[in-house]
């Protein structure tokens, strides 16, 4: 085979006499043809190698950011890197403060890195904390381990960490208010660093704070750190052990509620991760416990409760108003609905949604984001509970009609920024009651019913729910009776909670229903054959009624407050019920006017 042609042109024929003679099988091309021009002359062949900067040590100057090099101007809300954060005094101080706390807490030991170590990465997380009015409170940083690389069974085992239930918080607020107890709030500094770590976990040194004398060493964690799978549980275990040693008892109704009862002294302690609430009837014991708690953990005393879990606690002449005003404003800003025209009701009275009503929206993810954000708003806004629950049923495949309803719901929120939940001071003994209602076969897709209830402790609404029933009801009485059973189950839980809070009820709770058939069925000793498929709900309610632990009473539909949580209502009817469920704050009205 002839040699392949060069990329730069044909190979010239050698004229040397050395070498084998030309073969007859491969005739030689005449020199005249080789020299004949075929096209433009080939480009010259490079005779030297390409020189690079790296080969000769030539590098572009890099900007080195040192801890002492501080920038001028407002700090970014979320720095992109630790080097950027260290330029600004606010973030610089926050980073050094957090790193100093990690070292002071003996969070890790630096050890040489061995080949068999499973070493986790980490990163700094930056958050700007705000006051209820939106102004900046402080700059907060955390070193977070990349716990998603942990191996189950090797790097961690148990991870569950209970948090206090919203109903428990409202109940404790109501009891403290009725007895004029102060409610103090605390925040634990570096809470997840307080729990000892049982497993052997290794982590790289934090970015920006690598020990210059041992740069290749890794951190062997002695205590839990943010980001580890077991960190929340380790913190809860350490805190609960301290509380039990002091004399508190963990309640069965809520694992994040601790009660201290010795003689006439009674204290309540609520835990939501690192946010703590304390109330009680004895100032001396309260002060003694606060001193012991601050000695064991690094605490930030926040005074009387005013902002808990993103919920503003506004004092009024009759008690408190729980408001999520800032959260509502953030939702409207996030979804560009701040300038939308407000409406009187969350959903129009004529709304009849189905699974296939309309075309798919351009962005189904945005639909899910709105619903997810509104779920937390229901904590203080029972007036939107039905709307959020109904629209949540279409998150898997939203359509254009569902998206229009979501936008209407946001318009309703924009017009009710001053609304919140009232915690009222009730004179005398506190009674427990509930309103239960159902919308029979209101779902057009499967003809299921929607049931709801509102639970009151005294004059304070402490619990509510709007949900789709799991089975199809054959009659309105059946649907209403299931609603009564759901309300009864919640009443029983609240009764047990009050018992553990050493506040027993003076009278049996009452469930109000606007269905005569359901009220008769709860007290009728004759078991009707048409209700045999409701045996569990039937016997559950009947036994409590016969034992004198529950009363089921009739209430006219006009006075059925739970009607607002079962279906869309006309504006007149909805506004009438809303005025009895939620309240407005003059403080928030003045704040909005001043803006």
C-alpha positions in Angstrom: 0.0 0.0 0.0 1.3 3.5 -0.8 2.0 5.8 2.1 -1.0 8.0 3.0 -0.9 11.6 1.7 0.1 14.3 4.1 -2.4 16.8 5.3 -0.1 19.5 3.9 0.0 18.1 0.3 1.4 15.2 -1.7 4.5 13.4 -0.5 7.5 14.3 -2.9 9.1 11.4 -4.7 12.6 10.6 -3.4 15.5 10.8 -6.0 17.9 8.9 -3.8 19.4 5.7 -5.4 19.2 3.9 -2.1 16.1 1.8 -1.2 14.2 -0.8 -3.2 13.4 -0.1 -6.8 9.9 0.9 -7.8 7.5 -2.0 -8.1 5.6 -2.6 -11.3 2.5 -3.0 -9.4 2.7 0.6 -8.2 3.7 2.8 -11.2 5.6 5.9 -10.3 3.9 9.2 -10.9 5.8 11.4 -13.3 7.5 14.4 -11.8 5.7 16.7 -14.2 2.4 15.8 -12.7 3.7 16.2 -9.1 4.9 19.7 -10.0 1.7 20.7 -11.8 -0.4 23.3 -9.9 -3.6 21.9 -8.5 -4.7 24.8 -6.3 -3.3 27.4 -3.9 0.0 26.5 -2.2 -0.3 24.7 1.1 0.1 26.6 4.3 3.5 26.5 5.8 4.1 23.8 8.3 4.7 25.0 11.9 8.2 24.1 12.9 7.8 25.0 16.7 5.5 23.8 19.5 2.8 26.0 20.9 3.8 27.7 24.1 1.3 28.0 27.0 1.3 30.2 30.0 1.2 27.3 32.3 4.4 25.8 30.8 6.3 29.0 31.5 4.7 29.9 34.8 2.8 32.9 33.5 -0.5 33.3 35.4 -3.2 36.0 35.4 -3.2 37.9 38.8 -6.0 36.6 41.1 -7.8 38.8 43.6 -7.1 37.5 47.1 -9.8 38.3 49.7 -8.5 38.3 53.3 -10.5 38.5 56.5 -9.2 42.1 57.1 -10.2 43.3 53.6 -13.7 44.7 54.1 -15.9 46.2 51.4 -17.9 49.4 51.6 -21.6 49.3 50.9 -24.7 47.3 51.9 -24.0 43.6 52.4 -25.7 41.1 50.1 -28.6 39.2 51.5 -27.1 35.9 50.5 -23.4 35.9 49.7 -22.3 33.6 46.9 -19.2 32.4 48.8 -17.4 32.7 52.1 -14.8 34.9 50.5 -17.5 37.4 49.4 -19.1 37.3 52.8 -15.8 38.0 54.6 -15.6 41.3 52.7 -18.6 42.8 54.6 -18.4 43.7 58.3 -21.9 42.3 59.0 -21.2 38.9 57.5 -17.6 38.9 58.7 -18.7 39.3 62.3 -21.4 36.7 61.9 -19.0 34.1 60.4 -16.3 34.7 63.1 -18.9 34.5 65.8 -20.3 31.2 64.6 -16.8 29.7 64.1 -15.8 30.8 67.6 -19.0 29.2 69.0 -18.1 26.0 67.2 -14.6 25.9 68.7 -15.8 27.0 72.2 -18.3 24.1 72.1 -15.6 21.6 71.3 -17.6 20.5 68.3 -14.7 18.6 66.7 -11.1 17.5 67.0 -8.7 17.8 64.1 -7.2 14.4 63.2 -5.1 13.2 60.2 -7.1 12.0 57.3 -6.9 8.2 56.8 -7.8 6.5 53.5 -10.8 4.6 55.0 -12.5 7.7 56.5 -15.8 8.6 55.0 -15.4 12.4 55.1 -18.4 14.7 54.6 -18.3 18.1 53.0 -19.9 21.3 54.3 -20.8 24.8 53.4 -21.8 28.1 55.0 -25.4 29.1 54.9 -26.4 32.8 55.2 -29.8 34.2 56.4 -30.9 37.7 57.2 -33.4 37.7 60.1 -36.1 40.4 60.1 -38.4 42.1 62.6 -42.2 41.8 62.1 -42.2 45.1 60.3 -39.6 43.9 57.8 -36.5 45.7 59.1 -33.3 43.7 59.5 -32.8 42.1 63.0 -29.5 40.4 62.6 -27.2 38.5 60.2 -27.1 34.8 60.8 -24.7 32.2 59.5 -24.5 28.4 60.0 -22.0 25.8 59.1 -24.0 23.0 57.5 -22.6 19.5 56.9 -23.6 17.8 53.7 -25.6 15.1 55.4 -27.1 13.7 52.3 -23.8 11.8 51.8 -24.3 10.0 55.1 -24.7 6.2 55.1 -27.7 4.8 57.0 -26.7 2.4 59.7 -23.1 3.6 59.7 -23.2 7.4 60.0 -26.6 7.7 61.6 -29.6 5.6 62.9 -32.5 7.5 64.5 -33.5 10.9 63.0 -37.0 11.7 64.2 -37.4 14.9 66.2 -40.9 16.0 67.4 -42.0 19.6 67.3 -44.9 21.2 69.2 -48.3 21.1 67.6 -50.0 24.3 66.6 -53.1 23.3 68.7 -50.9 22.9 71.7 -49.4 26.4 71.3 -52.9 28.0 71.0 -54.1 26.0 74.0 -51.2 27.1 76.2 -51.7 30.7 75.1 -55.3 30.5 76.1 -54.7 29.0 79.5 -51.8 31.5 80.2 -54.0 34.4 79.1 -57.0 33.4 81.2 -54.7 33.2 84.3 -52.7 36.3 83.5 -49.4 34.4 83.3 -46.4 35.9 81.4 -45.2 34.0 78.3 -41.4 34.3 77.9 -39.6 33.4 74.7 -36.1 32.1 74.2 -33.9 31.2 71.3 -31.0 28.7 71.7 -27.8 29.7 70.1 -26.3 26.8 68.1 -28.9 24.4 69.3 -27.9 21.5 67.1 -24.3 21.7 68.5 -25.5 20.9 72.0 -26.3 17.2 71.4 -23.5 14.7 71.8 -22.8 12.5 68.8 -22.7 8.7 69.3 -21.6 7.8 65.8 -18.1 8.4 64.3 -18.5 11.1 61.7 -15.7 13.0 59.8 -16.0 16.3 58.0 -13.7 18.6 56.1 -12.6 21.8 57.8 -14.9 24.8 57.3 -14.2 26.9 54.2 -12.4 30.1 55.0 -11.3 28.8 58.4 -8.8 26.0 57.6 -6.1 25.6 60.2 -2.9 26.8 58.5 -0.7 24.5 60.6 -2.8 21.4 59.7 -4.5 22.0 56.4 -4.8 18.3 55.5 -6.5 17.3 58.7 -10.2 16.6 59.0 -12.7 17.3 61.7 -13.8 14.3 63.8 -17.1 15.5 65.1 -17.7 15.2 68.9 -21.1 16.9 68.8 -23.9 17.1 66.2 -23.8 19.8 63.6 -26.4 21.4 61.3 -27.0 19.2 58.3 -26.4 15.9 59.9 -29.3 13.5 59.7 -29.3 12.8 63.5 -28.6 16.5 64.6 -32.3 17.4 65.4 -32.8 14.2 67.4 -29.5 14.7 69.3 -30.5 18.2 70.3 -34.0 17.1 71.4 -32.5 14.2 73.4 -30.1 16.6 75.2 -32.8 19.2 76.0 -35.4 16.7 77.2 -32.9 15.0 79.5 -32.1 18.3 81.1 -35.8 19.1 81.5 -36.6 15.8 83.1 -33.6 16.2 85.5 -35.0 19.6 86.5 -38.4 18.1 87.3 -40.5 18.5 84.1 -42.5 15.7 82.7 -43.0 15.1 79.0 -46.7 14.9 78.1 -48.2 12.0 76.2 -50.4 14.3 74.1 -47.5 16.2 72.7 -43.9 15.1 73.0 -42.7 18.8 72.7 -44.7 20.0 75.7 -43.2 19.6 79.2 -45.1 20.3 82.4 -43.6 21.1 85.8 -46.0 20.5 88.7 -44.9 20.6 92.3 -47.4 21.6 94.9 -49.1 24.8 93.7 -46.3 25.6 91.2 -47.2 24.9 87.6 -44.9 25.6 84.6 -45.4 24.9 80.9 -42.5 24.6 78.5 -42.9 24.4 74.7 -40.2 23.3 72.3 -40.1 23.9 68.5 -36.5 22.9 67.6 -34.5 25.9 69.0 -37.5 28.2 69.7 -38.7 27.9 73.3 -41.7 29.3 75.2 -42.1 29.3 79.0 -45.0 30.3 81.2 -46.2 29.5 84.7 -47.7 30.8 87.9 -44.6 31.1 90.2 -42.1 33.9 89.4 -39.5 32.5 91.7 -39.5 29.1 90.0 -39.6 30.7 86.6 -36.5 32.7 87.4 -34.7 29.7 88.9 -35.4 27.6 85.8 -34.3 30.3 83.4 -31.0 30.6 85.3 -30.5 26.8 85.1 -31.4 26.7 81.5 -29.1 29.5 80.5 -26.3 27.9 82.5 -26.7 24.6 80.6 -27.3 26.0 77.1 -26.4 29.3 75.4 -29.7 31.2 75.3 -30.9 34.4 73.9 -33.7 35.8 76.1 -36.3 37.5 73.8 -38.6 38.8 76.6 -42.3 38.5 76.3 -43.4 36.5 73.3 -44.0 38.7 70.2 -42.8 36.7 67.2 -42.9 32.9 67.3 -42.3 30.7 64.2 -43.0 33.5 61.8 -46.2 34.4 63.6 -46.5 37.8 65.2 -48.2 37.9 68.6 -49.9 41.3 69.0 -51.3 42.3 72.4 -54.8 43.6 72.5 -57.2 44.8 75.2 -58.8 41.3 75.2 -55.8 39.1 74.7 -53.6 38.5 71.6 -54.0 38.4 67.8 -51.8 35.9 66.0 -50.9 37.4 62.7 -48.8 36.3 59.7 -48.8 39.8 58.1 -45.2 39.7 57.0 -45.5 36.2 55.7 -48.6 37.2 53.6 -46.7 40.2 52.2 -43.8 37.9 51.3 -46.1 35.5 49.5 -47.7 38.3 47.4 -44.2 39.7 46.6 -43.0 36.3 45.6 -45.8 35.7 43.2 -46.2 39.2 41.9 -49.7 39.8 43.3 -49.0 42.9 45.5 -51.0 45.2 43.2 -53.9 42.8 42.5 -57.4 43.9 43.1 -58.8 42.4 46.3 -62.0 40.3 46.5 -64.4 39.5 49.3 -64.2 35.7 49.3 -61.5 33.1 48.7 -63.5 31.3 46.0 -66.6 32.5 44.1 -69.8 30.9 45.2 -70.4 29.4 41.8 -67.0 27.6 41.8 -67.3 23.9 40.8 -63.9 22.5 40.2 -63.1 19.2 38.5 -60.0 17.3 37.6 -60.2 18.0 33.8 -61.6 21.5 33.9 -59.4 23.5 31.5 -56.0 23.1 29.9 -52.7 22.5 31.7 -51.1 25.8 32.9 -47.8 26.9 31.5 -46.1 26.3 34.9 -47.5 23.6 37.1 -44.6 24.0 39.5 -45.7 27.5 40.3 -49.2 26.3 41.2 -47.7 23.8 43.7 -45.4 26.5 45.1 -48.4 28.8 45.8 -50.4 26.0 47.5 -47.4 25.0 49.6 -46.9 28.6 50.8 -50.5 29.0 51.6 -50.6 25.8 53.7 -48.5 27.5 56.4 -50.8 30.5 56.3 -53.7 28.3 57.4 -52.1 28.2 60.9 -53.7 31.6 61.6 -56.3 31.9 58.9 -59.0 29.3 59.2 -61.1 31.3 56.7 -59.0 30.0 53.8 -58.8 26.4 55.1 -61.4 25.1 52.7 -60.0 26.9 49.7 -56.4 25.7 50.3 -57.6 22.1 50.9 -59.7 22.1 47.8 -57.0 23.4 45.5 -54.5 21.0 47.1 -56.5 18.1 45.5 -55.3 19.2 42.1 -51.6 19.6 42.7 -50.7 16.5 40.8 -52.3 17.8 37.5 -53.4 21.4 37.8 -55.4 23.0 35.0 -56.0 26.6 33.9 -59.2 26.9 36.0 -57.4 25.8 39.1 -54.7 28.4 38.5 -57.4 31.1 38.1 -58.8 30.1 41.5 -55.3 30.2 43.1 -54.9 33.8 41.8 -58.3 34.7 43.2 -57.2 33.3 46.6 -54.1 35.4 46.5 -56.3 38.4 45.7 -58.4 37.6 48.8 -55.2 37.4 50.9 -54.0 40.8 49.6 -57.3 42.4 50.9 -57.1 40.7 54.3 -53.6 41.5 55.4 -54.8 42.8 58.8 -56.7 39.6 59.7 -55.5 37.1 62.2 -56.6 34.6 64.9 -57.8 36.0 68.2 -56.7 34.5 71.5 -59.3 35.9 73.9 -59.3 36.1 77.7 -62.3 34.1 78.9 -63.8 34.9 82.4 -64.6 32.0 84.6 -64.1 28.3 83.8 -63.1 27.4 80.3 -65.5 25.2 78.4 -64.7 23.0 75.3 -67.0 22.9 72.3 -66.9 22.2 68.6 -68.9 22.9 65.4 -69.1 20.1 62.9 -70.5 20.3 59.4 -70.3 18.5 56.1 -71.1 19.3 52.4 -72.7 16.1 51.1 -71.4 14.8 47.7 -70.0 18.1 46.8 -67.0 16.7 44.9 -68.1 16.4 41.2 -65.3 13.9 40.3 -66.2 11.1 42.8 -69.1 12.5 44.8 -67.2 12.4 48.0 -68.2 14.8 50.8 -66.2 17.5 52.6 -66.3 17.6 56.4 -65.0 20.3 58.7 -64.9 21.3 62.4 -64.0 24.2 64.6 -62.9 23.6 68.2 -63.2 26.3 70.8 -61.6 26.5 74.2 -63.7 29.2 75.9 -64.2 31.8 73.2 -60.8 31.1 71.5 -60.6 29.0 68.4 -57.8 26.5 69.0 -58.3 23.9 66.3 -59.9 23.5 62.9 -59.9 21.3 59.9 -61.4 21.0 56.4 -60.9 17.7 54.6 -62.3 15.5 51.9 -63.9 12.3 53.3 -62.3 9.1 52.3 -65.4 7.2 51.5 -68.6 8.2 49.7 -71.5 8.9 52.0 -74.9 7.4 51.0 -76.8 10.2 52.7 -76.3 13.7 54.2 -76.9 12.2 57.7 -74.0 9.8 57.1 -71.7 12.6 55.9 -72.7 14.8 58.9 -72.2 12.0 61.3 -68.7 11.4 60.0 -68.0 15.1 60.6 -69.2 14.7 64.2 -66.9 11.7 64.7 -63.9 13.7 63.5 -64.7 16.6 65.7 -65.2 14.2 68.7 -61.8 12.7 68.1 -60.2 16.1 68.2 -62.1 17.0 71.4 -60.9 13.8 73.1 -57.3 14.7 72.3 -57.7 18.3 73.6 -59.4 16.9 76.7 -56.4 14.7 77.4 -54.1 17.6 76.7 -55.9 19.8 79.2 -55.8 17.0 81.8 -52.0 16.8 81.4 -51.8 20.6 81.8 -53.7 20.2 85.1 -56.7 22.0 83.8 -59.6 19.5 83.8 -62.9 20.5 82.3 -65.8 21.3 84.5 -68.4 20.0 82.0 -68.5 17.6 79.1 -67.6 19.0 75.7 -70.4 19.8 73.2 -70.5 19.2 69.5 -72.9 21.3 67.5 -74.4 20.0 64.2 -77.1 21.4 62.0 -78.3 17.9 60.9 -81.1 16.6 63.1 -80.7 13.1 61.9 -77.0 13.0 62.9 -77.8 14.5 66.4 -80.6 11.9 67.0 -78.3 9.1 65.8 -75.7 10.0 68.4 -78.1 9.5 71.3 -80.5 6.9 69.9 -80.0 3.6 71.7 -81.3 1.7 68.6 -78.7 0.8 66.1 -80.2 1.4 62.6 -79.4 -1.2 59.9 -78.7 1.4 57.3 -75.8 2.7 59.5 -74.1 -0.7 60.1 -71.2 0.3 57.8 -70.5 3.2 60.1 -70.2 1.0 63.2 -66.8 2.4 64.3 -67.8 6.0 64.1 -71.2 5.2 65.5 -70.0 3.3 68.6 -67.2 5.8 69.2 -69.6 8.7 69.5 -72.4 6.8 71.2 -70.2 5.4 74.0 -68.9 8.9 74.9 -72.5 10.3 74.9 -73.8 7.4 77.1 -70.8 7.8 79.5 -71.6 11.5 79.9 -68.3 12.6 78.4 -69.8 14.2 75.3 -72.9 16.1 74.3 -74.2 16.4 70.7 -76.6 19.3 70.2 -78.5 20.8 67.3 -77.6 24.3 66.0 -79.5 26.1 63.1 -77.6 26.4 59.9 -77.5 30.1 60.2 -75.3 29.7 63.3 -73.2 26.8 62.0 -69.7 28.4 62.0 -68.1 25.3 60.3 -70.1 26.0 57.2 -67.4 28.4 56.1 -65.0 25.5 55.8 -67.1 23.1 53.7 -67.9 24.9 50.5 -67.7 28.2 48.7 -70.3 30.6 50.1 -71.9 33.9 48.8 -70.1 37.0 50.0 -72.8 38.0 52.5 -72.9 34.7 54.2 -69.1 34.2 54.2 -68.3 37.6 55.6 -70.9 37.0 58.4 -69.1 33.8 59.4 -65.6 35.2 58.9 -66.3 37.9 61.5 -67.0 35.2 64.1 -63.9 33.1 63.2 -61.0 35.6 62.6 -60.4 39.1 63.7 -58.5 42.2 62.5 -55.8 44.2 64.3 -55.8 47.9 64.6 -52.0 47.8 65.0 -51.7 46.2 61.5 -54.2 48.6 60.0 -52.2 51.5 61.3 -49.0 50.0 60.0 -50.4 49.6 56.5 -51.8 53.2 56.5 -48.4 54.5 57.5 -46.8 52.8 54.5 
